[in-house]
Amino acid sequence: MISTAIRLARVGSRSELAAAVLMTLGYPCVMVAALLPDIWFFAAATAVTYVTDWYLHQRGSYLVNRLGKVRAGLSIRFLLRQLMIILLLARLDLAEEPLFYAAVACFLVFYGLQAPHGALTTLIRLRRTMPIVTRNVDLHAVRIADAPPRALLHRSAEKMLHMDVPAVAGILIAAGTGQEIIGFVGAGVTVLLAVVYNALLVPYLRRSRRVPTTPAVLKALDTWLNEYQPTVVLYFSGSNESAYQVNMWLDTMAGIEGRPLIVMRERPLVAMLGETSVPVVCIPAGTHLMNLNLSTVRVCLYPANVGKNIHMLRVPTMKHVFIGHGDSDKLASVNPYSKVYDEVWTAGRAGRDRYALADVGIRDEDIVEVGRPQLAPITSWSGTAKNPIPTVLYAPTWEGWDDNPGNTSLLLAGENIVRRLLDADEPVRVIYKPHPFTGIRSAKAKAVHARIVARVAKAAQVRAADPHWAGEAGKAAADQRAAQAELTRIEARLDVLAQPGRAGGDESEESRVSLADPARQAEMATLRAEWNDAYWRSFGWWEHRTVTGSQPKLYDCFNQADAMVSDISSVVSDFIASGKPYAVTDSAELGAEEFKRQNTAVRAAVVLSNSAEEIGDLLHAVADSKADPLTDARRELKSYLLGPDEPTSLERFNAAVRTLSAKAEARNAGVAQRIGEQPAPLPDPEASSSGAGDGAAAVTAEAVAAADPDAMAASEADASIGAGPTLSR
């Protein structure tokens, strides 16, 4: 029942549910206590509302968010509490006493100070916001001042409102004891704190505390671009949940030939970006991006099909390539939108064939097979289980944007899959790693996910209580404690390395200080490898586990698993690189043969129905690799999906970049030659004598257009996208 209440209330834990209930009941109790009047009941109910409100805000509770939507936000709740104090004093027959007037005056002045406080914090944030956010970009051409202390601006509205605590406490004590001086002191402290808070903010409005103006910052960025001269851009836009789509390409960009640059569009995504030595520029405004000097870029790579891609696609001096964020048989892998790109890069022959079968307008000559550079960390299967009992990874994809039953196995088969794995005749370890998007659209998917997490946790507890596994735990206890201590040490060091500047800096200050440090990045890479090793040693090889979040990564789970169950998604294609047995769920109930016909990645898989009764075939393949009938099929499918092992995927990727860069150079040279061959336009005498430069420009444009309309169109396109700062502005 409690778990059902937690799900319905959309809270994350029992404590959060308890806080939500107490806060919901607390405010009516405050009103009842004021009307009775009962001062000590009032004080207790008030304390409960303060504590629970604060706790729910810290947890980012859904209830707090909903209250704000129905005009019962934090400010209203504080005001209500203070009005109830006034009502309480009146009901206690203190309306004619100095304490009553002091309370009224205090709260009026206190709320009068809220307006300048809100204005100050808003102005400071606005004047501390640059038009761009950068990483590994040297903006020495402009001076970026230190950010205000985090204590001043973080949750500033909450801090300001909570400064009424001295007044509330003092007034209640004074009303209960008759010592009015305590109420006066409390009211004075509240007003003084509010005045001091405002006073502390004022200095940060000075010009020296602001960030440079937008033109100055953009000019500094253009200066850096002219010095760095990027040749390959990874362009990304998306929601907060899609950060993994760009993170999967960071290592590839770091190993790419030329001078790579990552261009992003959403500020929150920068904070979610993994560690990288590649320069990163986040440009939220489309107008700023379109006026940026990217004339040296020859290849632009797109991991996602999103609307904001148009701001970069309009640049004709570079070639545009869709690289995607995975290789699968999903419809998204053959999106007709891909026609806007110059080329589409797929992992292997399978990607090329998908487009041919889909017939969505992608020409075969525009498809290039480059492999999957990200798969290098995946280890190949030795043919035997890594540990005394096999590990099976269940990694379902998410529910998708529609209700197609084939989107995910989670809804119809997920619980059956996990139950059959946990109840297998021969023991296995289950690792459950859901897709990051799971439950963002479907409440049912979110509920199933919660039940699977609970089932895995319960199975882990049951196994821990079993005498056999308890004995194994005893043997491994010392090593697990050492691993946990190592995790703590590594995480502490990573936290230090992740903040190259002082603690509490805002995104503008971080843009100034977050320059690539090879020694620091090498240490972080070493520490992350050590963290991954320590993480898996910190619990037993027999312990069931749910893995969420960015660490450990999906490929780390691949390397720990001896087999996998998943859905039609890039996860399956990537896992095939390991050569290990895998199963795919036919959630749409097409039938095994039809399911394999429609989905290339299933050809070497154990096909599961929604009952998951075929899971035994997968476990038999893990137990006896020599008797596995799909071994050769997996080997052939790996080559078909991902391409050959030699040359390496990164080598093929770089070769594709070089080839396309040469095409871009040839195209640009041809355009320049055609424009250069046009006859020089004659100036308009009248426009020249009158100094009408615009008229001269118009005549020039008309003359070029008359001579060669195609050349004129190309010239206009080059000028509009920023062949240089002068042309683009």
C-alpha positions in Angstrom: 0.0 0.0 0.0 2.8 2.4 0.9 4.5 1.7 -2.5 1.3 2.5 -4.2 0.9 5.7 -2.3 4.5 6.7 -3.2 3.8 6.0 -6.9 0.5 8.0 -6.9 2.0 10.9 -5.0 5.0 10.9 -7.3 7.5 11.0 -4.5 10.8 9.1 -4.3 10.8 7.6 -0.8 8.8 6.9 2.3 10.4 9.9 4.1 9.3 12.1 1.2 5.8 10.7 1.3 5.7 11.3 5.1 6.9 14.9 4.6 4.3 15.5 1.9 1.5 14.3 4.2 2.7 16.3 7.2 3.0 19.5 5.2 -0.4 19.0 3.6 -1.9 18.6 7.1 0.3 21.2 8.7 -1.2 24.3 7.1 -4.8 23.5 8.0 -3.6 22.7 11.6 -1.9 26.2 11.7 -5.3 27.8 10.8 -7.2 25.7 13.3 -4.7 26.5 16.1 -5.0 30.2 15.3 -8.8 30.1 15.4 -9.0 28.1 18.7 -6.6 29.9 19.8 -3.9 27.5 21.0 -0.5 29.0 20.9 1.5 25.8 21.6 -0.5 23.8 19.1 0.1 26.7 16.7 3.9 26.6 17.4 4.1 22.9 16.8 2.1 23.0 13.6 4.2 25.9 12.3 7.5 24.1 13.1 6.2 21.1 11.1 5.4 23.2 8.1 8.8 24.8 8.1 10.7 21.5 8.4 8.6 19.6 5.9 8.5 22.5 3.4 12.3 22.8 3.5 12.8 19.1 3.2 10.5 18.8 0.1 12.3 21.7 -1.6 15.6 20.0 -1.0 14.3 16.8 -2.6 12.7 18.7 -5.5 9.4 17.2 -4.7 6.6 16.9 -7.3 4.2 18.2 -4.6 6.1 21.5 -4.3 6.1 21.9 -8.0 2.3 21.3 -8.2 1.6 23.8 -5.4 3.4 26.4 -7.3 1.3 25.7 -10.4 -2.0 26.2 -8.4 -0.9 29.6 -6.9 0.1 28.1 -3.6 3.8 28.6 -4.1 6.5 29.1 -1.4 5.9 32.9 -1.0 2.1 32.3 -0.6 2.7 29.7 2.1 5.0 31.9 4.1 2.5 34.8 3.8 -0.3 32.5 4.9 1.7 31.4 8.0 2.4 35.0 8.9 -1.2 36.1 8.5 -2.2 33.2 10.8 0.2 34.7 13.4 -1.6 38.0 13.2 -4.9 36.1 13.5 -3.6 34.2 16.5 -2.6 37.5 18.2 -6.0 38.9 17.6 -7.7 35.8 18.9 -5.5 36.0 22.0 -6.9 39.6 22.6 -3.5 41.1 21.9 -4.7 43.3 19.0 -4.3 46.5 21.1 -0.9 45.5 22.4 2.5 46.8 21.0 3.4 43.2 20.1 0.6 43.1 17.6 1.7 46.3 15.9 5.3 45.2 16.0 4.3 42.0 14.3 2.3 43.7 11.6 5.0 46.3 11.0 7.7 43.6 10.9 5.9 41.5 8.3 5.0 44.6 6.1 8.6 45.8 6.1 9.9 42.2 5.5 7.7 41.8 2.5 8.6 45.2 1.3 12.2 44.1 1.2 11.4 41.0 -0.9 10.9 43.2 -4.0 14.4 44.7 -4.0 15.9 41.4 -3.1 14.2 39.7 -6.1 15.2 42.5 -8.4 18.8 42.4 -7.2 19.2 38.6 -7.6 17.5 38.7 -11.0 19.7 41.6 -12.3 22.9 39.9 -11.0 22.0 36.6 -12.7 21.2 38.5 -16.0 24.4 40.5 -15.8 26.3 37.3 -15.1 24.9 35.4 -18.1 27.1 35.4 -21.2 25.5 34.7 -24.6 27.7 31.5 -24.8 29.0 28.8 -22.5 32.4 27.3 -23.2 34.8 24.6 -22.2 38.4 24.4 -23.2 38.1 27.7 -25.0 40.5 30.5 -24.2 38.5 33.7 -23.8 41.5 35.7 -22.5 40.4 38.6 -24.8 37.6 39.5 -22.4 37.7 39.9 -18.6 35.2 37.6 -16.8 34.9 38.5 -13.1 34.5 36.0 -10.4 30.9 34.9 -9.7 29.2 36.0 -6.5 29.5 33.5 -3.6 27.1 30.6 -4.1 25.6 31.3 -0.7 24.1 34.5 -1.9 22.4 33.3 -5.1 21.7 29.6 -4.6 18.0 29.2 -3.6 18.1 32.9 -2.8 14.3 33.3 -2.6 14.0 30.5 -0.1 16.8 31.9 2.0 15.2 35.3 2.1 11.8 34.0 3.1 13.3 31.9 5.9 14.6 35.0 7.5 11.2 35.4 9.1 12.0 32.6 11.5 13.5 34.9 14.2 10.3 37.1 14.1 7.9 34.1 14.1 9.7 32.4 17.0 10.1 35.6 19.0 6.5 36.7 18.5 5.1 33.2 19.5 7.4 33.1 22.6 6.4 36.6 23.6 2.7 35.8 23.2 3.0 32.7 25.2 5.2 34.1 28.0 4.1 37.7 28.1 7.7 38.9 27.6 7.1 41.3 24.7 10.8 42.2 24.4 11.5 38.8 22.9 9.0 39.5 20.1 10.5 42.9 19.5 14.0 41.4 19.3 12.9 38.7 16.9 11.1 41.1 14.6 14.2 43.4 14.7 16.5 40.5 13.8 14.3 39.5 10.9 14.3 43.0 9.4 18.0 43.4 10.0 18.8 40.1 8.3 16.7 41.1 5.3 18.4 44.5 5.0 21.8 42.9 5.3 21.0 40.3 2.6 20.0 43.1 0.2 23.1 45.1 1.1 25.4 42.1 0.4 23.9 41.8 -3.1 24.3 45.5 -4.1 28.1 45.4 -4.8 27.6 42.7 -7.4 25.8 45.2 -9.6 29.0 47.1 -10.2 30.4 47.1 -13.7 33.5 45.4 -12.5 31.4 42.4 -11.3 29.5 41.9 -14.5 30.5 39.7 -17.4 31.4 41.4 -20.7 28.7 42.6 -23.1 27.4 40.3 -25.7 29.3 41.9 -28.6 32.5 41.7 -26.7 32.1 38.0 -25.9 31.1 37.1 -29.4 34.1 39.0 -30.7 36.4 37.2 -28.3 34.9 33.9 -29.5 35.5 34.9 -33.2 39.1 35.8 -32.3 39.6 32.3 -30.7 38.0 30.6 -33.7 40.3 32.5 -36.1 43.3 31.3 -34.0 42.0 27.7 -33.5 40.5 27.3 -37.0 38.3 24.2 -36.3 37.9 21.7 -39.2 35.4 19.2 -37.8 32.3 20.1 -35.7 30.0 17.9 -33.7 26.7 19.7 -33.5 24.1 18.8 -30.9 20.8 20.0 -29.6 18.4 18.1 -27.4 16.6 17.7 -24.0 18.3 17.1 -20.7 17.6 13.4 -20.9 19.4 13.2 -24.3 22.9 14.1 -23.0 24.0 10.5 -23.5 23.7 11.0 -27.2 26.5 13.5 -27.3 28.5 11.9 -24.6 28.9 8.8 -26.6 30.8 10.7 -29.2 33.3 12.5 -27.0 36.1 9.9 -27.2 35.7 9.7 -30.9 35.9 13.5 -31.3 39.0 13.5 -29.1 40.7 10.9 -31.4 39.6 12.5 -34.7 42.1 14.0 -37.1 42.1 17.8 -37.6 40.9 20.4 -35.1 37.6 19.2 -33.6 34.9 21.5 -32.0 31.7 20.6 -30.2 28.8 23.1 -30.7 25.8 22.8 -28.4 22.6 24.7 -28.1 21.1 24.2 -24.6 22.9 25.6 -21.5 21.8 22.8 -19.1 23.4 20.1 -21.3 26.9 21.6 -20.9 26.8 20.7 -17.2 25.9 17.1 -18.2 28.7 16.8 -20.7 31.3 14.2 -19.9 35.0 15.1 -19.4 36.7 16.0 -22.7 39.7 17.8 -24.0 37.8 18.9 -27.1 36.7 22.6 -27.2 33.0 23.1 -26.5 30.9 26.1 -27.3 27.2 26.3 -26.3 25.4 29.0 -28.3 21.7 29.1 -27.3 20.7 31.9 -29.7 20.2 31.0 -33.3 21.2 34.5 -34.5 24.5 34.3 -32.7 25.3 30.9 -34.2 24.4 32.0 -37.7 26.7 35.0 -37.4 29.6 32.9 -36.1 32.7 32.6 -38.2 33.0 28.9 -39.0 34.6 29.3 -42.4 37.4 26.8 -41.6 35.0 24.0 -40.8 34.7 21.4 -43.5 32.7 18.6 -41.9 29.8 18.9 -39.5 28.5 15.8 -37.7 25.0 15.4 -36.3 24.1 12.7 -33.7 20.4 13.6 -33.6 17.6 14.8 -35.9 16.3 17.9 -34.2 14.7 21.1 -35.4 17.7 23.3 -34.4 19.9 21.5 -36.9 18.6 23.9 -39.5 20.8 26.7 -38.0 23.9 24.8 -39.0 22.6 23.0 -42.0 22.2 26.3 -43.8 26.1 26.7 -44.0 27.1 25.6 -47.5 30.9 25.8 -47.0 30.9 22.6 -44.9 29.6 19.1 -45.6 26.9 17.8 -43.3 26.8 14.2 -42.0 24.2 12.3 -39.9 26.1 9.9 -37.6 23.2 9.2 -35.2 23.5 8.0 -31.6 23.2 4.2 -32.2 22.7 1.6 -34.9 19.4 -0.3 -34.7 16.4 -1.5 -36.7 14.2 1.1 -35.1 12.3 3.4 -37.6 14.4 6.3 -36.2 17.4 4.8 -37.9 15.8 5.4 -41.4 14.3 8.8 -40.7 13.4 10.6 -44.0 14.8 13.8 -42.4 18.2 12.3 -43.2 17.8 13.6 -46.8 18.9 17.0 -45.6 22.5 15.8 -45.0 25.2 15.4 -47.6 26.1 12.0 -46.3 24.8 9.4 -43.8 27.4 7.4 -42.0 26.4 3.9 -40.8 28.2 1.3 -38.8 28.1 -1.4 -41.4 26.4 -2.8 -44.5 23.2 -3.3 -42.5 22.6 0.4 -42.1 23.0 0.9 -45.9 20.5 -1.9 -46.6 18.0 -0.4 -44.1 17.8 2.8 -46.0 17.5 0.9 -49.3 14.6 -1.1 -47.9 12.9 1.9 -46.3 13.1 3.9 -49.6 13.0 7.2 -47.8 15.1 9.1 -50.4 18.6 8.4 -49.2 20.8 7.7 -52.2 23.2 4.7 -51.8 26.2 6.8 -52.9 25.6 9.1 -50.0 25.9 6.4 -47.4 29.4 5.6 -45.9 30.2 2.7 -43.6 32.5 3.8 -40.8 31.9 1.3 -38.1 31.2 2.3 -34.4 34.3 3.9 -32.8 32.6 3.8 -29.4 32.7 0.1 -29.3 36.4 -0.2 -28.8 36.1 -0.6 -24.9 33.8 -3.7 -25.4 35.7 -7.0 -24.7 35.1 -10.1 -26.7 33.6 -13.2 -25.2 36.0 -16.0 -24.2 33.4 -18.6 -24.4 33.0 -19.2 -20.7 31.3 -17.3 -17.9 33.5 -14.7 -16.2 32.5 -15.8 -12.7 31.4 -19.1 -11.2 27.8 -18.2 -12.0 26.8 -16.4 -15.2 25.7 -12.8 -15.3 22.7 -11.8 -17.4 22.1 -8.1 -18.3 18.6 -7.0 -18.8 18.8 -3.6 -20.7 15.4 -2.7 -22.1 14.9 0.4 -24.2 12.3 3.0 -23.2 8.6 3.2 -24.2 9.0 5.6 -27.1 6.7 8.5 -28.1 3.8 6.3 -29.2 2.1 3.2 -27.9 3.6 0.7 -30.3 3.9 -2.5 -28.3 7.2 -3.2 -30.1 8.9 -0.2 -28.6 10.0 -1.9 -25.4 9.8 -5.3 -23.6 9.4 -3.5 -20.3 5.6 -3.2 -20.4 4.5 -6.6 -21.5 7.5 -8.9 -20.8 9.8 -7.1 -18.4 8.6 -8.6 -15.2 8.4 -12.1 -16.7 12.0 -11.8 -18.0 13.3 -10.8 -14.6 11.2 -13.3 -12.7 12.4 -16.2 -15.0 16.0 -15.2 -14.6 15.8 -14.9 -10.9 14.0 -18.3 -10.6 16.2 -20.1 -13.1 17.1 -23.7 -12.2 20.8 -22.9 -12.2 21.6 -19.6 -10.4 22.5 -16.6 -12.4 23.2 -13.0 -11.4 20.9 -10.3 -12.9 22.0 -6.8 -13.7 19.1 -4.5 -14.6 20.0 -1.3 -16.5 17.0 0.6 -17.8 17.1 3.2 -20.6 17.6 6.8 -19.2 14.2 7.8 -20.8 12.3 5.0 -19.1 9.0 6.4 -17.6 9.3 9.9 -18.9 6.1 9.5 -21.1 4.3 6.4 -19.8 3.3 6.2 -16.1 2.7 2.5 -16.7 6.3 2.0 -17.8 7.5 3.9 -14.8 5.4 1.7 -12.5 6.8 -1.5 -14.1 10.3 -0.2 -13.8 9.7 0.5 -10.1 8.4 -3.1 -9.6 11.4 -4.6 -11.3 13.8 -2.6 -9.2 11.9 -3.8 -6.1 12.0 -7.4 -7.3 15.7 -7.3 -8.0 16.4 -5.7 -4.6 14.3 -8.3 -2.8 16.0 -11.2 -4.7 19.4 -9.7 -3.7 18.2 -9.7 0.0 17.0 -13.3 -0.2 20.3 -14.4 -1.8 22.3 -12.6 0.9 20.4 -14.5 3.6 21.1 -17.9 1.9 23.9 -19.7 3.9 25.8 -20.6 0.7 26.0 -17.0 -0.5 26.5 -15.7 3.0 29.6 -17.9 3.1 30.8 -16.3 -0.2 30.1 -12.9 1.2 32.2 -13.7 4.2 35.2 -14.7 2.1 34.9 -11.5 0.0 34.1 -9.1 2.8 37.6 -7.7 3.2 38.1 -7.1 -0.5 34.7 -5.5 -0.7 35.5 -3.1 2.2 38.8 -2.2 0.5 37.0 -1.6 -2.8 34.4 0.6 -1.1 37.1 2.6 0.6 38.8 3.0 -2.8 35.6 4.2 -4.3 35.3 6.9 -1.7 38.9 8.0 -2.3 38.5 8.1 -6.0 35.2 9.9 -5.9 36.6 12.5 -3.6 39.6 13.1 -5.9 37.4 13.2 -9.0 35.2 15.8 -7.3 38.3 18.0 -6.8 39.5 17.5 -10.4 36.0 18.2 -11.8 36.1 21.7 -10.3 39.2 23.4 -11.9 38.1 26.8 -10.5 37.0 27.8 -7.0 33.8 26.1 -5.6 30.6 27.9 -6.3 31.5 29.5 -9.6 28.7 30.1 -12.1 28.7 29.0 -15.8 30.4 32.3 -16.9 33.3 31.8 -14.4 33.6 28.1 -15.4 33.9 29.2 -19.1 36.9 31.2 -18.0 38.7 28.6 -16.0 37.7 25.3 -17.7 40.7 25.1 -20.0 42.0 21.7 -21.1 44.8 20.4 -18.8 46.4 17.3 -20.3 47.8 16.2 -16.9 44.5 16.7 -15.1 42.5 14.8 -17.8 45.0 12.0 -17.9 44.6 11.6 -14.1 40.8 11.7 -14.4 40.9 9.0 -17.1 43.0 6.8 -14.9 40.8 7.4 -11.9 37.6 6.6 -13.8 39.1 3.2 -14.9 40.1 2.5 -11.3 36.6 3.6 -10.2 35.0 1.1 -12.6 37.2 -1.7 -11.3 36.5 -0.8 -7.7 32.8 -0.5 -8.3 32.4 -4.1 -9.5 34.6 -5.4 -6.7 32.6 -3.5 -4.1 29.8 -6.1 -4.2 29.8 -9.8 -4.9 29.8 -11.5 -8.3 26.7 -13.3 -7.2 24.7 -10.2 -6.1 21.8 -9.0 -8.2 22.0 -5.3 -9.1 20.1 -2.4 -10.6 22.4 0.1 -12.4 21.1 3.6 -13.2 22.8 6.9 -13.9 25.8 7.6 -16.0 28.2 5.4 -14.1 29.0 2.6 -14.6 28.5 2.9 -18.3 26.4 0.6 -20.4 29.6 -0.9 -22.0 31.0 -1.6 -18.6 27.9 -3.6 -17.9 28.4 -5.4 -21.2 31.9 -6.4 -20.1 30.5 -7.8 -16.8 27.7 -9.7 -18.4 27.9 -13.2 -20.1 24.6 -12.6 -21.9 22.0 -10.0 -22.4 18.3 -9.5 -22.9 17.1 -6.4 -24.7 14.8 -4.9 -27.3 15.1 -3.6 -30.9 17.6 -0.8 -30.2 21.2 0.2 -30.7 22.0 -1.6 -27.4 21.6 -5.0 -29.3 23.8 -3.9 -32.2 26.5 -2.7 -29.8 26.3 -5.9 -27.7 26.9 -8.0 -30.8 30.4 -6.6 -30.8 31.2 -8.7 -27.8 30.2 -12.0 -29.5 28.2 -13.1 -26.4 24.8 -14.7 -26.5 21.8 -12.4 -26.4 18.0 -12.5 -26.5 15.6 -10.0 -28.0 11.9 -9.8 -27.0 9.2 -9.9 -29.7 6.9 -7.6 -27.7 4.6 -7.0 -30.7 4.1 -10.8 -31.1 5.1 -10.9 -34.8 6.3 -14.5 -34.5 10.0 -15.5 -34.4 10.5 -15.8 -38.2 8.7 -12.6 -39.1 10.5 -10.8 -36.2 13.9 -11.9 -37.6 12.9 -10.9 -41.1 12.0 -7.4 -40.1 14.9 -6.8 -37.7 18.4 -7.5 -38.8 19.9 -7.5 -35.3 17.6 -10.4 -34.3 19.0 -12.9 -36.8 21.5 -14.3 -34.3 19.4 -13.9 -31.2 17.2 -16.1 -29.0 13.7 -14.7 -29.6 11.6 -14.3 -26.5 7.8 -14.1 -26.4 6.2 -11.8 -23.8 6.0 -14.8 -21.4 9.8 -15.1 -21.7 9.5 -18.9 -21.5 12.4 -19.2 -24.1 14.9 -17.7 -21.6 16.3 -21.2 -20.9 17.7 -21.3 -24.5 19.8 -18.2 -23.7 21.0 -19.7 -20.4 22.0 -23.0 -22.1 24.1 -21.1 -24.6 26.0 -19.4 -21.8 26.4 -22.6 -19.9 27.8 -24.6 -22.9 29.2 -22.4 -25.6 30.2 -25.4 -27.8 26.5 -26.5 -28.0 25.4 -22.9 -28.9 23.8 -23.1 -32.4 24.1 -19.3 -32.9 27.8 -18.8 -32.5 28.6 -18.6 -36.2 25.5 -16.5 -36.9 26.6 -14.0 -34.3 30.1 -13.7 -35.9 28.6 -13.2 -39.4 26.1 -10.7 -38.1 28.7 -8.7 -36.2 30.6 -8.1 -39.5 27.3 -7.2 -41.3 26.1 -4.8 -38.6 29.4 -3.2 -37.6 31.8 -3.8 -40.4 35.2 -5.5 -40.4 37.6 -5.5 -37.5 40.4 -4.2 -39.7 41.0 -1.4 -40.3 39.7 -0.1 -37.0 36.5 1.9 -36.8 38.3 5.0 -35.8 40.6 4.6 -38.8 37.6 4.3 -41.1 35.9 7.2 -39.4 39.0 9.4 -40.0 39.2 8.3 -43.6 35.6 9.3 -44.1 36.3 12.7 -42.6 39.3 13.3 -44.8 37.4 12.3 -48.0 34.4 14.5 -47.2 36.7 17.4 -46.2 38.3 17.2 -49.6 34.9 17.3 -51.2 34.1 20.4 -49.2 37.3 22.1 -50.3 36.6 21.3 -53.9 33.1 22.7 -53.7 34.3 25.9 -52.0 37.1 26.3 -54.6 34.6 25.8 -57.4 32.2 28.4 -56.0 35.1 30.9 -55.5 36.3 30.4 -59.0 32.8 30.9 -60.5 32.3 34.0 -58.5 35.8 35.3 -59.5 35.0 34.8 -63.2 32.1 37.2 -63.1 32.6 40.6 -64.9 33.2 43.5 -62.5 29.9 45.4 -62.2 29.7 49.1 -63.2 28.9 51.5 -60.4 25.8 53.6 -60.6 26.9 57.2 -61.2 24.0 58.7 -59.4 24.4 56.4 -56.4 28.1 57.2 -56.3 27.6 60.9 -56.4 25.0 60.8 -53.7 27.1 58.4 -51.5 24.3 55.8 -51.5 26.3 52.7 -50.8 23.2 50.6 -50.6 22.3 51.5 -54.2 25.8 50.5 -55.4 25.5 47.2 -53.6 22.1 46.6 -55.3 23.5 47.3 -58.7 26.5 45.0 -58.0 24.1 42.2 -56.9 21.9 42.6 -60.0 24.9 42.5 -62.3 26.3 39.3 -60.8 22.8 37.7 -60.8 22.3 38.6 -64.5 25.7 37.1 -65.4 25.3 33.8 -63.5 22.2 33.3 -61.3 23.7 30.1 -59.7 26.9 31.9 -58.7 24.9 34.7 -57.2 22.9 32.2 -55.1 26.1 30.6 -53.9 27.6 34.0 -53.1 24.5 35.0 -51.0 24.6 31.7 -49.2 28.3 32.1 -48.3 27.8 35.6 -47.0 24.8 34.6 -44.9 26.5 31.9 -43.0 29.6 33.7 -42.0 32.4 33.1 -44.5 33.9 35.6 -42.2 32.7 38.1 -39.6 32.7 40.9 -42.1 30.5 39.1 -44.5 28.1 37.8 -42.0 27.2 41.1 -40.3 
